[in-house]
Amino acid sequence: MGYRVAVVGATGNVGREMLQTLSERKFPVDEVFALASARSVGKEVSFGEDQTLKIHNLADFDFNGIDIVLSSPGAKISAEFAPKAAAAGAVVIDNTSHFRMDPDVPLVVPEVNPQAIAGYTKKGIIANPNCSTIQMVVALQPLHALAGIKRVVVSSYQSVSGSGKDAMDELFAQTRGIYVNEPVHQHQKKFTKQIAFNVIPHIDSFMDDGSTKEEWKMAVETRKIMGADISVNATCVRVPVFIGHAEAVNIECKRPIGEDEARSALRGAPGVVVVDHRADEGYVTPAECAGEDAVYVSRIRNDPTVKNGLNLWVVSDNLRKGAALNTIQIAETLIREHIQRAA
């Protein structure tokens, strides 16, 4: 007997990827409902290779009888509808920022803290972390278990798909426009500066201390997920790449750690693929990770400028492991360990 699943925000980048991932991983569903705003009602989205689903209106959808809601419609919409779905008896796995730091809502990366899923009973909601945080903590966890991490300095190089389809369209339009000599500002709506052939050190809104909210998220989410007092200093940069986030991560550990030890620990960690050869092409870039499930780690080397220091290059598909895949993995753990259906 399968589950009745609703995907909220089904027409967005992440919603479409959730539907694809549900199908690819053969999640045990009896019914899947694709939900979006009224303007999308009647449209169709793909579910796997051969099926399509008609869009239902989120505003008047009845969540009674739904077992699991996979939600990625934006924080304001989740704030309104996730509690309604939970009150109707569904477990909501929410991909927006709204619930992540709620002390009564578990923030989960299954390779790092699957035990936290049990806390869903407090509000009926589980939060999916920020995409840049997810890939980093998957790489940090085996190193923290080995040597205890004190401090992380990370610079992220984040693709435009993290800002949605409109951002991807803007990069495409600006790139094409430059080649045909069109003014860039004609295609500048989503980003504060030109994104084509440029990098922008500004993701999300600025905070009083000069950091951006994206940078703040990486710090507070890492501590909540890993359950450790780890100092995180982040600089988050938007780059002209369609899919795939990359991070240069500098780690300071409590205990000595050699690069060979680190490499071995990472190779044995769930969800991690190590590609680390000191030669041309001996590392992974966003172009190679698009469409893949793993968190790829390259450029593993000691940092001689700090005691017990280590450097990593971490790359992952932000729409898959950074969003849809992590959400489905949470749902898989949920049904395996917490809400199993009778045969």
VOPAGU-2260 file (C-alpha; in pm, 1 decimal, decimal comma):
REM VOPAGU-2260
SITE   aa  ch    i         X         Y         Z
SITE  MET   A    0       0,0       0,0       0,0
SITE  GLY   A    1     144,2     333,8    -105,0
SITE  TYR   A    2     121,2     690,9      15,5
SITE  ARG   A    3     -78,9     990,3    -100,4
SITE  VAL   A    4     169,2    1269,8    -170,3
SITE  ALA   A    5     114,6    1635,5    -258,5
SITE  VAL   A    6     386,1    1849,8    -416,5
SITE  VAL   A    7     336,6    2220,8    -344,9
SITE  GLY   A    8     503,9    2455,6    -592,4
SITE  ALA   A    9     498,4    2186,1    -858,5
SITE  THR   A   10     561,8    2422,9   -1150,3
SITE  GLY   A   11     887,3    2564,3   -1008,5
SITE  ASN   A   12    1240,1    2435,0   -1063,5
SITE  VAL   A   13    1248,0    2246,1    -733,6
SITE  GLY   A   14     889,0    2120,7    -757,5
SITE  ARG   A   15     953,2    1969,9   -1099,8
SITE  GLU   A   16    1273,8    1812,4    -970,7
SITE  MET   A   17    1083,9    1666,6    -673,1
SITE  LEU   A   18     837,1    1498,0    -906,8
SITE  GLN   A   19    1119,5    1362,3   -1119,6
SITE  THR   A   20    1307,5    1234,9    -813,9
SITE  LEU   A   21     997,3    1069,5    -666,2
SITE  SER   A   22     959,6     876,2    -988,6
SITE  GLU   A   23    1327,9     791,7   -1032,7
SITE  ARG   A   24    1360,5     655,0    -680,0
SITE  LYS   A   25    1031,1     464,8    -704,8
SITE  PHE   A   26     887,4     624,2    -394,3
SITE  PRO   A   27     581,1     415,3    -294,8
SITE  VAL   A   28     294,9     640,6    -399,6
SITE  ASP   A   29     -67,9     559,3    -462,0
SITE  GLU   A   30    -150,7     911,9    -571,4
SITE  VAL   A   31      49,7    1226,7    -638,7
SITE  PHE   A   32    -109,9    1571,1    -649,8
SITE  ALA   A   33      67,9    1864,5    -814,3
SITE  LEU   A   34     -28,2    2195,3    -651,7
SITE  ALA   A   35      46,2    2553,1    -755,6
SITE  SER   A   36    -120,2    2893,8    -777,0
SITE  ALA   A   37    -449,6    2958,5    -956,3
SITE  ARG   A   38    -274,9    3085,0   -1270,3
SITE  SER   A   39    -123,0    2740,0   -1327,3
SITE  VAL   A   40    -443,0    2537,9   -1278,5
SITE  GLY   A   41    -508,7    2309,2   -1572,7
SITE  LYS   A   42    -148,3    2302,7   -1688,1
SITE  GLU   A   43      41,9    1975,7   -1677,3
SITE  VAL   A   44     375,9    1873,0   -1529,4
SITE  SER   A   45     573,9    1556,6   -1590,5
SITE  PHE   A   46     586,0    1276,6   -1337,8
SITE  GLY   A   47     855,2    1037,3   -1453,3
SITE  GLU   A   48     906,7     946,1   -1815,8
SITE  ASP   A   49     551,9     858,8   -1915,2
SITE  GLN   A   50     305,4    1030,3   -1682,4
SITE  THR   A   51     175,2    1383,8   -1654,0
SITE  LEU   A   52     -17,6    1544,2   -1368,9
SITE  LYS   A   53    -271,6    1824,2   -1392,8
SITE  ILE   A   54    -208,0    2121,0   -1162,3
SITE  HIS   A   55    -453,7    2172,9    -876,2
SITE  ASN   A   56    -513,3    2505,8    -705,3
SITE  LEU   A   57    -322,5    2518,5    -376,7
SITE  ALA   A   58    -560,8    2780,0    -235,7
SITE  ASP   A   59    -859,3    2546,2    -219,6
SITE  PHE   A   60    -693,1    2204,6    -202,1
SITE  ASP   A   61    -820,4    1969,4      69,4
SITE  PHE   A   62    -521,5    1810,2     248,0
SITE  ASN   A   63    -735,5    1558,5     438,5
SITE  GLY   A   64    -613,7    1210,2     350,0
SITE  ILE   A   65    -273,2    1330,3     226,9
SITE  ASP   A   66      13,9    1149,6     398,4
SITE  ILE   A   67     314,5    1358,6     293,9
SITE  VAL   A   68     346,0    1709,7     152,8
SITE  LEU   A   69     665,0    1809,6     -29,0
SITE  SER   A   70     661,9    2186,5     -23,6
SITE  SER   A   71     865,4    2442,4    -219,9
SITE  PRO   A   72     640,2    2737,5    -305,1
SITE  GLY   A   73     826,0    3022,9    -132,2
SITE  ALA   A   74     848,4    3110,4     236,0
SITE  LYS   A   75     535,4    3326,1     262,9
SITE  ILE   A   76     315,6    3065,5      98,6
SITE  SER   A   77     462,0    2785,2     310,6
SITE  ALA   A   78     400,4    2990,0     623,8
SITE  GLU   A   79      30,7    2988,7     538,3
SITE  PHE   A   80     -26,9    2642,5     392,3
SITE  ALA   A   81     221,5    2411,5     567,1
SITE  PRO   A   82      44,1    2442,2     906,2
SITE  LYS   A   83    -291,3    2380,9     734,7
SITE  ALA   A   84    -160,6    2063,6     573,5
SITE  ALA   A   85      -8,5    1947,2     903,1
SITE  ALA   A   86    -334,4    2017,7    1086,5
SITE  ALA   A   87    -511,5    1795,0     831,4
SITE  GLY   A   88    -280,0    1507,2     926,4
SITE  ALA   A   89      -5,4    1527,1     665,6
SITE  VAL   A   90     366,0    1541,5     741,1
SITE  VAL   A   91     507,9    1844,0     560,4
SITE  ILE   A   92     867,1    1844,6     436,7
SITE  ASP   A   93     927,8    2209,0     359,7
SITE  ASN   A   94    1202,3    2336,0     131,4
SITE  THR   A   95    1160,3    2706,7     211,2
SITE  SER   A   96    1343,2    2915,1     471,1
SITE  HIS   A   97    1037,4    2981,7     687,0
SITE  PHE   A   98    1055,2    2693,7     938,4
SITE  ARG   A   99    1428,4    2613,5     941,1
SITE  MET   A  100    1520,9    2785,5    1264,2
SITE  ASP   A  101    1198,5    2703,9    1449,2
SITE  PRO   A  102    1314,4    2506,6    1756,4
SITE  ASP   A  103    1012,7    2275,9    1721,8
SITE  VAL   A  104    1086,3    2189,4    1358,1
SITE  PRO   A  105    1372,3    1947,4    1279,0
SITE  LEU   A  106    1621,6    2064,2    1015,4
SITE  VAL   A  107    1746,4    1751,3     844,0
SITE  VAL   A  108    2016,0    1621,0     613,5
SITE  PRO   A  109    1973,2    1241,0     623,8
SITE  GLU   A  110    2346,4    1166,2     592,6
SITE  VAL   A  111    2414,8    1391,1     893,7
SITE  ASN   A  112    2125,9    1391,6    1143,3
SITE  PRO   A  113    1853,2    1141,8    1044,3
SITE  GLN   A  114    1762,8    1095,9    1411,7
SITE  ALA   A  115    1623,7    1450,7    1415,8
SITE  ILE   A  116    1333,5    1343,6    1192,3
SITE  ALA   A  117    1160,1    1202,2    1501,6
SITE  GLY   A  118    1091,3    1560,2    1609,8
SITE  TYR   A  119     833,9    1603,6    1332,2
SITE  THR   A  120     558,7    1510,6    1577,8
SITE  LYS   A  121     575,1    1852,5    1746,0
SITE  LYS   A  122     435,4    2047,3    1450,5
SITE  GLY   A  123     400,0    1793,1    1172,4
SITE  ILE   A  124     670,0    1977,5     976,0
SITE  ILE   A  125    1028,8    1891,5     880,7
SITE  ALA   A  126    1252,0    2158,5     728,7
SITE  ASN   A  127    1487,5    2105,8     437,4
SITE  PRO   A  128    1802,2    2319,9     477,4
SITE  ASN   A  129    1942,6    2577,9     239,9
SITE  CYS   A  130    2107,4    2424,3     -67,1
SITE  SER   A  131    2452,4    2565,9       6,3
SITE  THR   A  132    2435,8    2438,8     365,4
SITE  ILE   A  133    2332,8    2086,3     264,9
SITE  GLN   A  134    2630,2    2008,9      46,2
SITE  MET   A  135    2873,1    2160,2     294,8
SITE  VAL   A  136    2751,3    1965,5     599,3
SITE  VAL   A  137    2750,7    1636,8     405,4
SITE  ALA   A  138    3124,7    1694,1     351,6
SITE  LEU   A  139    3187,9    1828,8     702,2
SITE  GLN   A  140    3020,1    1546,6     897,1
SITE  PRO   A  141    3283,4    1271,7     849,4
SITE  LEU   A  142    3563,2    1519,9     923,1
SITE  HIS   A  143    3387,4    1645,3    1235,8
SITE  ALA   A  144    3351,3    1284,7    1357,0
SITE  LEU   A  145    3722,2    1231,7    1293,3
SITE  ALA   A  146    3880,7    1548,3    1428,8
SITE  GLY   A  147    3615,7    1783,2    1569,9
SITE  ILE   A  148    3557,8    2099,7    1365,5
SITE  LYS   A  149    3606,8    2436,3    1539,6
SITE  ARG   A  150    3573,7    2682,6    1253,6
SITE  VAL   A  151    3478,2    2694,3     886,2
SITE  VAL   A  152    3550,0    2969,6     635,4
SITE  VAL   A  153    3356,1    2911,3     314,5
SITE  SER   A  154    3322,1    3098,1     -12,4
SITE  SER   A  155    3030,9    2975,6    -222,0
SITE  TYR   A  156    2992,5    3003,6    -598,9
SITE  GLN   A  157    2620,0    2956,6    -647,2
SITE  SER   A  158    2434,2    2896,9    -972,3
SITE  VAL   A  159    2142,1    3110,2   -1084,7
SITE  SER   A  160    1894,1    2819,6   -1057,6
SITE  GLY   A  161    1904,9    2879,6    -683,3
SITE  SER   A  162    1698,3    3191,5    -753,0
SITE  GLY   A  163    1445,1    3014,0    -972,5
SITE  LYS   A  164    1346,2    2989,9   -1336,3
SITE  ASP   A  165    1330,6    3367,7   -1387,5
SITE  ALA   A  166    1695,4    3392,5   -1283,3
SITE  MET   A  167    1793,6    3121,5   -1530,0
SITE  ASP   A  168    1602,4    3303,2   -1802,0
SITE  GLU   A  169    1782,3    3626,7   -1712,7
SITE  LEU   A  170    2126,0    3469,4   -1745,7
SITE  PHE   A  171    2029,3    3320,9   -2082,6
SITE  ALA   A  172    1879,3    3645,9   -2212,4
SITE  GLN   A  173    2174,3    3858,7   -2098,6
SITE  THR   A  174    2428,9    3618,8   -2247,8
SITE  ARG   A  175    2247,9    3608,8   -2579,9
SITE  GLY   A  176    2193,5    3984,7   -2569,1
SITE  ILE   A  177    2562,9    4059,5   -2521,1
SITE  TYR   A  178    2646,2    3862,0   -2835,0
SITE  VAL   A  179    2393,6    4058,2   -3042,5
SITE  ASN   A  180    2490,1    4392,4   -2886,4
SITE  GLU   A  181    2172,1    4451,5   -2683,6
SITE  PRO   A  182    2189,2    4667,9   -2367,9
SITE  VAL   A  183    2229,4    4444,8   -2061,5
SITE  HIS   A  184    1983,5    4648,4   -1851,7
SITE  GLN   A  185    1710,6    4545,0   -2096,0
SITE  HIS   A  186    1730,1    4195,3   -1941,7
SITE  GLN   A  187    1809,9    4288,9   -1580,0
SITE  LYS   A  188    1519,1    4218,6   -1346,8
SITE  LYS   A  189    1609,2    3944,8   -1100,1
SITE  PHE   A  190    1966,2    4038,6   -1009,4
SITE  THR   A  191    2103,9    4365,7    -874,2
SITE  LYS   A  192    2385,2    4368,7   -1129,3
SITE  GLN   A  193    2466,3    4205,0   -1462,1
SITE  ILE   A  194    2498,7    3829,0   -1411,9
SITE  ALA   A  195    2623,0    3726,2   -1757,2
SITE  PHE   A  196    3006,3    3718,7   -1764,8
SITE  ASN   A  197    3008,4    3851,9   -1408,0
SITE  VAL   A  198    2992,5    3741,8   -1042,9
SITE  ILE   A  199    2774,5    3906,9    -777,2
SITE  PRO   A  200    2877,5    3890,8    -405,6
SITE  HIS   A  201    2518,1    3932,9    -290,7
SITE  ILE   A  202    2262,7    3654,9    -230,1
SITE  ASP   A  203    1944,8    3737,8     -35,8
SITE  SER   A  204    1905,1    4058,0     166,3
SITE  PHE   A  205    2172,4    4244,6     362,2
SITE  MET   A  206    2171,7    4228,5     741,1
SITE  ASP   A  207    2282,2    4489,7     994,6
SITE  ASP   A  208    2630,8    4338,8    1038,1
SITE  GLY   A  209    2704,3    4358,0     664,6
SITE  SER   A  210    2654,5    3988,9     593,3
SITE  THR   A  211    2373,5    3867,4     370,6
SITE  LYS   A  212    2092,8    3642,6     486,6
SITE  GLU   A  213    2234,4    3357,1     274,6
SITE  GLU   A  214    2562,3    3383,1     465,1
SITE  TRP   A  215    2377,3    3391,3     795,4
SITE  LYS   A  216    2177,0    3082,2     695,0
SITE  MET   A  217    2491,9    2881,7     630,4
SITE  ALA   A  218    2620,1    2960,8     980,8
SITE  VAL   A  219    2307,1    2901,6    1187,8
SITE  GLU   A  220    2183,9    2602,9     987,7
SITE  THR   A  221    2520,3    2426,7    1011,9
SITE  ARG   A  222    2514,6    2452,1    1391,1
SITE  LYS   A  223    2155,1    2330,5    1416,0
SITE  ILE   A  224    2205,2    2032,5    1181,5
SITE  MET   A  225    2539,2    1920,3    1322,5
SITE  GLY   A  226    2447,9    1989,3    1684,2
SITE  ALA   A  227    2785,0    2149,6    1745,8
SITE  ASP   A  228    2919,5    2495,5    1826,0
SITE  ILE   A  229    3103,1    2543,3    1497,0
SITE  SER   A  230    3196,1    2895,9    1390,2
SITE  VAL   A  231    3107,6    2955,0    1024,9
SITE  ASN   A  232    3216,3    3256,4     821,2
SITE  ALA   A  233    3061,2    3257,1     474,3
SITE  THR   A  234    3083,3    3473,3     164,8
SITE  CYS   A  235    2813,8    3379,0     -86,1
SITE  VAL   A  236    2854,1    3470,6    -451,0
SITE  ARG   A  237    2618,8    3427,2    -746,8
SITE  VAL   A  238    2799,6    3309,4   -1060,2
SITE  PRO   A  239    2689,0    3276,7   -1425,8
SITE  VAL   A  240    2626,8    2900,4   -1407,8
SITE  PHE   A  241    2281,8    2750,8   -1465,8
SITE  ILE   A  242    2295,7    2450,3   -1228,6
SITE  GLY   A  243    2541,4    2343,4    -958,2
SITE  HIS   A  244    2686,7    2515,8    -653,7
SITE  ALA   A  245    3057,3    2508,1    -569,6
SITE  GLU   A  246    3224,2    2591,8    -238,3
SITE  ALA   A  247    3581,5    2653,7    -132,6
SITE  VAL   A  248    3583,4    2533,9     228,8
SITE  ASN   A  249    3860,4    2600,7     482,2
SITE  ILE   A  250    3831,4    2399,5     804,3
SITE  GLU   A  251    4005,1    2436,0    1141,0
SITE  CYS   A  252    3983,2    2119,8    1351,0
SITE  LYS   A  253    4029,1    2057,0    1723,2
SITE  ARG   A  254    4257,0    1758,5    1665,6
SITE  PRO   A  255    4528,9    1692,6    1408,8
SITE  ILE   A  256    4402,5    1564,9    1073,9
SITE  GLY   A  257    4609,6    1469,5     772,8
SITE  GLU   A  258    4489,8    1501,0     417,4
SITE  ASP   A  259    4513,9    1122,3     367,3
SITE  GLU   A  260    4298,3    1064,8     676,8
SITE  ALA   A  261    4049,1    1320,8     553,4
SITE  ARG   A  262    4038,0    1167,8     207,0
SITE  SER   A  263    3975,6     822,2     352,1
SITE  ALA   A  264    3699,1     947,4     584,4
SITE  LEU   A  265    3527,2    1129,2     299,3
SITE  ARG   A  266    3546,7     825,8      71,1
SITE  GLY   A  267    3363,8     621,8     334,3
SITE  ALA   A  268    3092,8     880,9     397,0
SITE  PRO   A  269    2737,2     838,5     264,5
SITE  GLY   A  270    2644,9    1074,0     -17,8
SITE  VAL   A  271    3005,7    1178,6     -87,9
SITE  VAL   A  272    3213,5    1102,3    -396,3
SITE  VAL   A  273    3581,7    1195,7    -378,6
SITE  VAL   A  274    3745,8    1297,1    -707,1
SITE  ASP   A  275    4084,7    1428,9    -601,7
SITE  HIS   A  276    4373,5    1388,7    -842,1
SITE  ARG   A  277    4653,6    1641,4    -857,7
SITE  ALA   A  278    4642,4    1660,4   -1233,9
SITE  ASP   A  279    4449,6    1831,8   -1511,0
SITE  GLU   A  280    4078,2    1748,1   -1482,6
SITE  GLY   A  281    4136,9    1577,5   -1146,4
SITE  TYR   A  282    3850,6    1761,8    -977,7
SITE  VAL   A  283    3477,3    1818,3   -1026,4
SITE  THR   A  284    3312,3    2141,2   -1143,8
SITE  PRO   A  285    2943,2    2239,1   -1158,5
SITE  ALA   A  286    2926,9    2138,0   -1525,2
SITE  GLU   A  287    2992,0    1775,6   -1430,0
SITE  CYS   A  288    2765,9    1761,5   -1123,8
SITE  ALA   A  289    2443,8    1877,7   -1291,9
SITE  GLY   A  290    2190,0    1596,0   -1283,1
SITE  GLU   A  291    2392,0    1393,7   -1029,9
SITE  ASP   A  292    2294,2    1300,6    -673,4
SITE  ALA   A  293    2631,7    1306,1    -498,6
SITE  VAL   A  294    2824,7    1572,4    -314,1
SITE  TYR   A  295    3163,2    1577,3    -487,3
SITE  VAL   A  296    3477,9    1665,1    -292,1
SITE  SER   A  297    3805,7    1759,9    -459,6
SITE  ARG   A  298    4125,4    1957,9    -389,3
SITE  ILE   A  299    4173,0    1801,3     -42,7
SITE  ARG   A  300    4485,8    1946,7     113,1
SITE  ASN   A  301    4624,8    2062,8     445,7
SITE  ASP   A  302    4628,7    2433,0     528,2
SITE  PRO   A  303    4974,4    2510,9     671,9
SITE  THR   A  304    4868,7    2858,6     789,1
SITE  VAL   A  305    4649,3    2735,1    1073,6
SITE  LYS   A  306    4678,7    2453,9    1326,2
SITE  ASN   A  307    4486,9    2142,6    1214,9
SITE  GLY   A  308    4373,7    2318,2     897,3
SITE  LEU   A  309    4223,6    2157,2     587,5
SITE  ASN   A  310    4095,9    2281,1     249,8
SITE  LEU   A  311    3821,7    2126,3      36,1
SITE  TRP   A  312    3644,5    2201,3    -290,5
SITE  VAL   A  313    3279,2    2088,0    -264,9
SITE  VAL   A  314    3038,7    2072,1    -561,6
SITE  SER   A  315    2679,2    1952,1    -593,0
SITE  ASP   A  316    2363,5    1993,5    -800,7
SITE  ASN   A  317    2166,4    2248,1    -598,7
SITE  LEU   A  318    1830,5    2138,0    -742,9
SITE  ARG   A  319    1890,1    1772,7    -654,7
SITE  LYS   A  320    2091,5    1715,6    -336,1
SITE  GLY   A  321    2051,8    2082,9    -249,7
SITE  ALA   A  322    1672,7    2061,1    -262,1
SITE  ALA   A  323    1460,5    1787,0    -423,2
SITE  LEU   A  324    1674,2    1481,1    -349,0
SITE  ASN   A  325    1731,6    1577,5      14,8
SITE  THR   A  326    1356,3    1626,7      53,5
SITE  ILE   A  327    1279,6    1282,3     -91,9
SITE  GLN   A  328    1551,3    1122,0     123,3
SITE  ILE   A  329    1383,6    1273,1     429,3
SITE  ALA   A  330    1050,7    1126,5     313,2
SITE  GLU   A  331    1213,4     786,3     257,3
SITE  THR   A  332    1354,5     786,7     611,1
SITE  LEU   A  333    1019,7     905,2     746,1
SITE  ILE   A  334     824,0     615,0     596,0
SITE  ARG   A  335    1093,7     360,1     678,0
SITE  GLU   A  336    1136,0     450,7    1044,0
SITE  HIS   A  337     833,1     650,0    1158,3
SITE  ILE   A  338     510,1     613,3     959,2
SITE  GLN   A  339     526,0     271,6     797,1
SITE  ARG   A  340     202,1     159,1     635,5
SITE  ALA   A  341      58,9    -181,9     708,4
SITE  ALA   A  342      99,4    -428,0     422,3
